[in-house]
């Protein structure tokens, strides 16, 4: 017996209803298939967002000084040059510690041994350089402390450079970040207004390494003498740069059309 012709259409209708059951269950239309055409603007974040860079700068009073000392010696043999450098460096370190620098804030750095040659390229002596970095936390006495170290090192003493720092910069960094974000938001709001779009949610935030700016000095080949190195800490500037991406909201016209179609 032949089957009724209405059977096949009924099955097709049933399959269609099952495939769209999500629409029947929750009142939402079924999701578009992977091959369905989409709005290119909605899938292209470059067309739907604005990315800007903001900068925030603050300043604070330094509370720490980092001094890079060194000793330089020479002799006809390596052993003698090294021995003389070790003695001078030890005297310098002891003097700095005696003046108030804790041993944990003294660090040996950049030890080098070089040779000296005559015109015939024959080695006639050796030179030794041994660095000593000191972190000085008592700024009012920093000049006297540095002078004590230089005096103890004698003619071998060197002071290559000094720099200032703020040991606890947490509060300053937080303030700089707030200023950087506010700067970025102001720029993004301007671009959004010019584009006729409202500013939406934040999509991405990235920060560059904070930068510190402060005074530095350079004093080379200081001979032993009874003196005090003058110290002017000035102000330490801290800069934070942040890049923030905001999504654009729908244009006013699109929102009104969406409200009208939903009624």
Buried (B, 14 or more C-beta within 10 A) or exposed (E): EEEEEEEEEEEEEEEEEEEEEEEEEEEEEEEEEEEEEEEEEEEEBEEBBBBBBBBBBBBBEBBBBBBBBBBBBBBEEBEBBBBBBBBBBBBBBBBBBEBBBEEEBBEEEEEEEEEEEEEEEEEEBBBBBBBBBBBBBBBEBBBBBBBBBBBBBBEBBBBBEBBBBBEEBEEBBEBBBEBBBEBBBEBBBEBBEEEEBBBBEBBEEEEEEBEBEBBEBEBEEBEEEEBEBEBEBEBBBBBBBBBBBBBBBBEEEEEEEEEEEEE
